[in-house]
Amino acid sequence: MTTFDALTVALEPDARARLEELAVREDLPPARLAAIAAMAFLDREAPPRASATKRQPGKLKGRIRIAPDFDDTPPEVLDSIAQGIEPG
């Protein structure tokens, strides 16, 4: 399967046929044709979402842990900043 085939599978048959006609008429290289097919695919309207679930604040309460030293900057990083060099 070529890149063009992979990108045009989701297109309607008439859109695919128009792209193939364009490729023959303009003698487009495969990479250019693939780019045009990708743009045609991305221009399609996104399907509507089935349903949006309502956000529930606190749903993960007690499940996420943050280390006690999360906000502490390691001394070697502070030293490298003071010297103006990248830590690593």
BELQUIVEN-V19248 format. One record per residue. N is the residue number from 1. RES is the residue in one small letter. SS is DSSP state (H for helix, E for strand, L for the rest). PSI is psi as a letter, one per 30 degrees, with the letter a starting at -180 (999 if undefined). D_LAST is the distance of its C-alpha to the last C-alpha in Angstrom with 1 decimal. Layout:
# BELQUIVEN-V19248
n/res/ss/psi/d_last
N/RES/SS/PSI/D_LAST
N/RES/SS/PSI/D_LAST
This chain:
# BELQUIVEN-V19248
n/res/ss/psi/d_last
1/m/L/k/44.4
2/t/L/l/43.2
3/t/H/e/40.6
4/f/H/e/43.6
5/d/H/e/45.3
6/a/H/e/42.3
7/l/H/f/41.9
8/t/H/g/45.6
9/v/L/e/46.4
10/a/L/f/46.0
11/l/L/l/48.1
12/e/L/l/51.8
13/p/H/e/54.0
14/d/H/e/55.4
15/a/H/e/52.0
16/r/H/e/51.0
17/a/H/e/54.3
18/r/H/e/53.8
19/l/H/e/50.4
20/e/H/e/52.0
21/e/H/e/54.9
22/l/H/e/52.5
23/a/H/e/50.6
24/v/H/e/53.9
25/r/H/e/55.4
26/e/H/f/52.4
27/d/L/h/51.3
28/l/L/k/47.7
29/p/L/l/44.9
30/p/H/e/43.5
31/a/H/e/40.1
32/r/H/e/41.9
33/l/H/e/44.1
34/a/H/e/41.2
35/a/H/e/39.7
36/i/H/e/43.1
37/a/H/e/43.5
38/a/H/e/40.0
39/m/H/e/41.0
40/a/H/e/44.4
41/f/H/e/42.7
42/l/H/f/40.3
43/d/L/f/43.2
44/r/L/l/45.1
45/e/L/k/45.4
46/a/L/k/43.3
47/p/L/k/45.5
48/p/L/k/46.2
49/r/L/k/44.4
50/a/L/e/46.5
51/s/L/k/46.1
52/a/L/k/43.6
53/t/L/k/43.0
54/k/L/k/43.2
55/r/L/k/40.1
56/q/L/j/40.4
57/p/L/k/38.4
58/g/L/g/37.3
59/k/L/e/37.6
60/l/L/g/34.3
61/k/L/k/34.9
62/g/L/f/33.9
63/r/L/f/32.0
64/i/L/k/28.6
65/r/L/k/26.7
66/i/L/k/23.8
67/a/L/k/22.1
68/p/L/f/23.3
69/d/L/g/19.9
70/f/L/e/19.0
71/d/L/f/19.1
72/d/L/k/17.4
73/t/L/k/14.1
74/p/L/k/12.1
75/p/H/e/12.7
76/e/H/e/9.3
77/v/H/e/8.6
78/l/H/e/12.1
79/d/H/e/11.7
80/s/H/e/9.0
81/i/H/e/11.4
82/a/H/e/14.3
83/q/H/f/13.2
84/g/L/g/12.6
85/i/L/l/9.2
86/e/L/k/6.4
87/p/L/l/3.7
88/g/L/999/0.0
